[in-house]
Amino acid sequence: MIDQETTTKELDRRKFLTKAGIGVAGFAAGSAIIAACGSDDDAGPSTTAAPATTAAPTTTSVALASGGPELEWEMGTSWPTALVTLFGSAQMFGEEVGRLTDGRFKINVRPAGEIVGGLEVLPTVRDRGMEMGHTADYYWVGLSPVHQLSTAVPFGLTQRQHNAWLYMGGGLEALRRFYAEEHNLIFFPCGGTGVQMGGWFTKEINTVDDIRGLKMRIPGISGKVFAALGGEQISIAGGEILPAIETGAIDAAEFVGPTDDLILGLDQFAGTLYYYHPGWWEPGTSVNVLLSLDLWNELPPQYQAAIDNAATATNLKTTAMYDNLNQRDLQKVKEFAQIREFSPELMKAFKAETEIVLNDVAAGDAAFAEIYEPWKVFRDGIAEWHGLAERSYLMQQTA
């Protein structure tokens, strides 16, 4: 028997899928693309055109059998071209969409500043100033704190855990409902950085007193935590960090990890440099592709499936790229900077203040609380599992 509550939830889900332009045709289109990727003998994980139920990606390039309209879209990003990781992930996505549509759907990937500034991507896509965007959504916590949940939460989920929550734990469905209602947008995770570093400082940071008065480039809700402990949050895009260092506008900065930080010049502070870890504010960051829900609904189901598959494949490959490059560039950093771990005193203060800030946000924002409360249940459950299996193994691996 199916109870009334289950029936109601299923009706609500179908209404959302219909609004997002995801129906039987979309599922059939996704299945057709995957079927063309291999024989029964080598069949692997498949995906469909339904964003809320995306599974593991396939990266095999295959032309659409039935063809499709010729489209050319502009995609603004929050990244300079020098960032081979983040801008590279946007390029990877665009190229994969092109391959999956036999070149009929072309996406022109633009660096920050070419169409709009890096911190103007979401509102520009929302207002139809360009068709797509590639960005870190926590830049817009000023519009809604929910954007933190779609990117990274302080003391939250690692990259694997975040992907598990998004793809299998109901995260995408909940977040997409919010994006549809709040912005008339749909988003796709399209680049995971993995756990990040804790930033660059010109002095040792051992106690809360060492933070007081420190001007640090740190985005999102994490900056509120930093400010609550006496620091000053500075919110600027990655491409603006080096000029801020040169003018003295900031005393410390974080971005991602060794590769990106060296590219952007975060090592250009004067004096002795201390490179801290862990990046408790971004344990697993997802950058996203955004587009108007109206434009999404106008796309042929095959093109919807191409976007979905390309984004999921890019999400996986970007994390692999970071893990490959960061372990190499860490060796370069060790030649001139002192690697430090945040003290237990500081980590305890950071974590306690994070819980206060997040609970305050949830108390004052119903949309955030609606997603945050089940997110916490997921976080606690997967933390126990990974703490049991992953932690004990990693401790042996590094012993």
Secondary structure, DSSP 8 states (H G I E B T S, - for coil): ---HHHHHHHHHHHHHHHHTT-SHHHHHHHHHHHHTT--GGG------S-GGG--S--------TT----EEEEEEESS-TT-TTHHHHHHHHHHHHHHHTTTSEEEEEE-TTTSS-GGGHHHHHHTTSSSEEEE-GGGGTTT-THHHHTT--TT---HHHHHHHHHHSSHHHHHHHHHHHHHSEEEEEEEE--S---EEESS---SGGGTTT-EEE--HHHHHHHHHTT-EEE---GGGHHHHHHHTS-SEE--SSHHHHHHHTGGG-SS--EEEE--TT-SS-EEEEEEEHHHHHHS-HHHHHHHHHHHHHHHHHHHHHHHHHHHHHHHHHTTTSEEEE--HHHHHHHHHHHHHHHHHHHHH-HHHHHHHHHHHHHHHHHHHHHHHHHHHHHHHHT-
